[in-house]
Amino acid sequence: MHAHTRSEEYNIYNGLTSMISRAELDLSTHDLSFTKVAETSEIPNGKMKMVKVKDKEILIANVNDSFYAIANLCIHKGGSLSEGSLEGNIMTCPIHGSRFDVTTGKCIHRPRNIFIEAKTDDAMSYELRVDGEDILLYQRSSWGI
């Protein structure tokens, strides 16, 4: 076994710390909590697209070239919101006409019949980021952060 001189040990230590510093720098340029789910060219202005991430269906809407994400399933009856219509930032469910603001997920119109107004909660909204052509969706880690 070769015994290292003090100078060799110093060079090895500096080499390792340099490699670790480079690895930290490389990791800092990538946010591991965001996952690519689509490209901007796939969702023209005024259009929507459903994407599946793990076991969740998520609706991505392009409103004036800004992208927003909400849960794709209507809270009222489970309708697929991606099959509905988008006018400005308002998305209408194809089943009973619930309307959601895609920029916030807020339900702004609940379905009604003659006697009652149906309970419809807000749609869950998700954080998006656009990096070049990539649309990235925030994903919580398995640790909940």
C-alpha positions as a Markdown table, in Angstrom:
| # | Residue | x | y | z |
|---|---|---|---|---|
| 1 | Met | 0.0 | 0.0 | 0.0 |
| 2 | His | 1.3 | 3.4 | -1.0 |
| 3 | Ala | 1.6 | 6.0 | 1.8 |
| 4 | His | 0.7 | 9.5 | 0.5 |
| 5 | Thr | 2.9 | 12.4 | 1.3 |
| 6 | Arg | 1.4 | 15.5 | 2.8 |
| 7 | Ser | 1.5 | 17.2 | -0.6 |
| 8 | Glu | -0.3 | 14.3 | -2.3 |
| 9 | Glu | -2.9 | 14.2 | 0.5 |
| 10 | Tyr | -3.4 | 18.0 | 0.0 |
| 11 | Asn | -3.8 | 17.6 | -3.8 |
| 12 | Ile | -6.3 | 14.7 | -3.3 |
| 13 | Tyr | -8.3 | 16.7 | -0.8 |
| 14 | Asn | -8.4 | 19.8 | -3.1 |
| 15 | Gly | -9.3 | 17.6 | -6.1 |
| 16 | Leu | -12.3 | 16.0 | -4.1 |
| 17 | Thr | -13.5 | 19.4 | -2.8 |
| 18 | Ser | -13.3 | 20.8 | -6.3 |
| 19 | Met | -15.3 | 17.8 | -7.7 |
| 20 | Ile | -17.9 | 18.3 | -4.9 |
| 21 | Ser | -18.1 | 22.0 | -5.6 |
| 22 | Arg | -18.7 | 21.4 | -9.3 |
| 23 | Ala | -21.4 | 18.8 | -8.5 |
| 24 | Glu | -23.1 | 21.3 | -6.2 |
| 25 | Leu | -23.0 | 24.0 | -8.9 |
| 26 | Asp | -24.4 | 21.5 | -11.5 |
| 27 | Leu | -27.2 | 20.6 | -9.2 |
| 28 | Ser | -28.0 | 24.2 | -8.4 |
| 29 | Thr | -28.9 | 24.8 | -12.1 |
| 30 | His | -31.5 | 22.0 | -12.1 |
| 31 | Asp | -34.6 | 22.2 | -9.9 |
| 32 | Leu | -35.4 | 18.6 | -9.2 |
| 33 | Ser | -38.9 | 19.4 | -8.0 |
| 34 | Phe | -40.1 | 20.3 | -11.5 |
| 35 | Thr | -41.0 | 17.8 | -14.2 |
| 36 | Lys | -41.4 | 18.4 | -17.9 |
| 37 | Val | -45.0 | 17.7 | -18.9 |
| 38 | Ala | -45.4 | 19.4 | -22.3 |
| 39 | Glu | -43.9 | 21.8 | -24.7 |
| 40 | Thr | -45.3 | 25.3 | -25.4 |
| 41 | Ser | -45.9 | 24.5 | -29.0 |
| 42 | Glu | -48.3 | 21.7 | -28.0 |
| 43 | Ile | -50.8 | 24.2 | -26.4 |
| 44 | Pro | -51.5 | 27.2 | -28.6 |
| 45 | Asn | -53.0 | 30.4 | -27.1 |
| 46 | Gly | -56.6 | 29.8 | -26.0 |
| 47 | Lys | -56.3 | 26.0 | -25.9 |
| 48 | Met | -56.0 | 23.3 | -23.3 |
| 49 | Lys | -54.3 | 19.9 | -22.9 |
| 50 | Met | -54.6 | 17.1 | -20.4 |
| 51 | Val | -51.4 | 15.6 | -19.2 |
| 52 | Lys | -51.0 | 12.6 | -16.8 |
| 53 | Val | -48.4 | 12.8 | -14.1 |
| 54 | Lys | -48.1 | 9.7 | -12.0 |
| 55 | Asp | -51.8 | 8.9 | -11.1 |
| 56 | Lys | -53.1 | 12.5 | -11.6 |
| 57 | Glu | -54.7 | 14.1 | -14.6 |
| 58 | Ile | -53.8 | 17.7 | -15.0 |
| 59 | Leu | -55.3 | 20.3 | -17.3 |
| 60 | Ile | -52.8 | 22.8 | -18.7 |
| 61 | Ala | -54.3 | 26.0 | -20.3 |
| 62 | Asn | -52.7 | 28.7 | -22.4 |
| 63 | Val | -54.2 | 32.1 | -21.6 |
| 64 | Asn | -52.6 | 34.9 | -23.5 |
| 65 | Asp | -49.3 | 32.9 | -23.8 |
| 66 | Ser | -49.2 | 32.2 | -20.0 |
| 67 | Phe | -49.6 | 28.7 | -18.9 |
| 68 | Tyr | -51.7 | 27.5 | -15.9 |
| 69 | Ala | -52.5 | 24.1 | -14.5 |
| 70 | Ile | -55.5 | 22.8 | -12.5 |
| 71 | Ala | -56.8 | 19.3 | -11.8 |
| 72 | Asn | -58.5 | 17.9 | -14.9 |
| 73 | Leu | -61.4 | 16.2 | -13.1 |
| 74 | Cys | -64.4 | 18.4 | -12.2 |
| 75 | Ile | -65.0 | 18.2 | -8.4 |
| 76 | His | -68.8 | 18.1 | -9.0 |
| 77 | Lys | -69.2 | 14.9 | -11.1 |
| 78 | Gly | -65.7 | 13.9 | -12.2 |
| 79 | Gly | -66.1 | 15.3 | -15.7 |
| 80 | Ser | -62.9 | 15.7 | -17.8 |
| 81 | Leu | -62.4 | 19.4 | -17.9 |
| 82 | Ser | -60.1 | 19.1 | -20.9 |
| 83 | Glu | -63.2 | 18.1 | -22.9 |
| 84 | Gly | -64.9 | 21.4 | -22.0 |
| 85 | Ser | -64.4 | 24.9 | -23.4 |
| 86 | Leu | -62.0 | 27.7 | -22.6 |
| 87 | Glu | -63.0 | 31.4 | -23.1 |
| 88 | Gly | -60.3 | 33.7 | -21.8 |
| 89 | Asn | -59.3 | 32.4 | -18.4 |
| 90 | Ile | -62.7 | 30.7 | -17.8 |
| 91 | Met | -63.0 | 26.9 | -18.3 |
| 92 | Thr | -66.4 | 25.3 | -18.5 |
| 93 | Cys | -67.0 | 21.7 | -17.5 |
| 94 | Pro | -68.7 | 19.7 | -20.3 |
| 95 | Ile | -71.1 | 17.8 | -18.0 |
| 96 | His | -73.0 | 20.3 | -15.9 |
| 97 | Gly | -71.5 | 23.7 | -16.8 |
| 98 | Ser | -69.4 | 24.4 | -13.7 |
| 99 | Arg | -66.9 | 27.2 | -14.6 |
| 100 | Phe | -63.4 | 27.5 | -13.2 |
| 101 | Asp | -60.8 | 30.3 | -13.4 |
| 102 | Val | -57.8 | 28.4 | -14.7 |
| 103 | Thr | -55.4 | 31.0 | -13.3 |
| 104 | Thr | -56.5 | 30.2 | -9.8 |
| 105 | Gly | -58.6 | 27.0 | -9.9 |
| 106 | Lys | -61.5 | 29.0 | -8.2 |
| 107 | Cys | -65.0 | 27.8 | -9.1 |
| 108 | Ile | -66.9 | 30.8 | -10.3 |
| 109 | His | -70.1 | 29.2 | -11.3 |
| 110 | Arg | -71.8 | 26.1 | -9.8 |
| 111 | Pro | -74.3 | 24.0 | -11.7 |
| 112 | Arg | -77.9 | 24.6 | -10.6 |
| 113 | Asn | -81.3 | 23.1 | -11.1 |
| 114 | Ile | -84.7 | 24.5 | -10.1 |
| 115 | Phe | -84.3 | 23.7 | -6.4 |
| 116 | Ile | -80.7 | 23.6 | -5.4 |
| 117 | Glu | -77.3 | 24.9 | -6.3 |
| 118 | Ala | -74.9 | 21.9 | -6.5 |
| 119 | Lys | -71.8 | 21.9 | -4.3 |
| 120 | Thr | -68.7 | 22.3 | -6.4 |
| 121 | Asp | -65.3 | 23.0 | -4.8 |
| 122 | Asp | -62.5 | 24.9 | -6.3 |
| 123 | Ala | -60.2 | 22.9 | -8.6 |
| 124 | Met | -56.7 | 22.1 | -7.3 |
| 125 | Ser | -54.2 | 24.4 | -9.0 |
| 126 | Tyr | -50.5 | 23.5 | -9.7 |
| 127 | Glu | -47.4 | 25.6 | -10.1 |
| 128 | Leu | -45.9 | 25.7 | -13.5 |
| 129 | Arg | -42.7 | 27.1 | -14.9 |
| 130 | Val | -41.7 | 27.6 | -18.5 |
| 131 | Asp | -38.1 | 27.0 | -19.4 |
| 132 | Gly | -37.5 | 27.7 | -23.1 |
| 133 | Glu | -40.1 | 25.5 | -24.9 |
| 134 | Asp | -40.5 | 23.2 | -21.9 |
| 135 | Ile | -43.6 | 23.4 | -19.6 |
| 136 | Leu | -42.5 | 22.2 | -16.1 |
| 137 | Leu | -44.9 | 21.1 | -13.4 |
| 138 | Tyr | -44.0 | 21.4 | -9.7 |
| 139 | Gln | -43.8 | 17.9 | -8.1 |
| 140 | Arg | -43.7 | 17.4 | -4.4 |
| 141 | Ser | -41.0 | 14.9 | -3.3 |
| 142 | Ser | -41.9 | 11.7 | -1.6 |
| 143 | Trp | -40.9 | 13.6 | 1.6 |
| 144 | Gly | -43.7 | 16.1 | 1.1 |
| 145 | Ile | -41.5 | 19.1 | 0.3 |
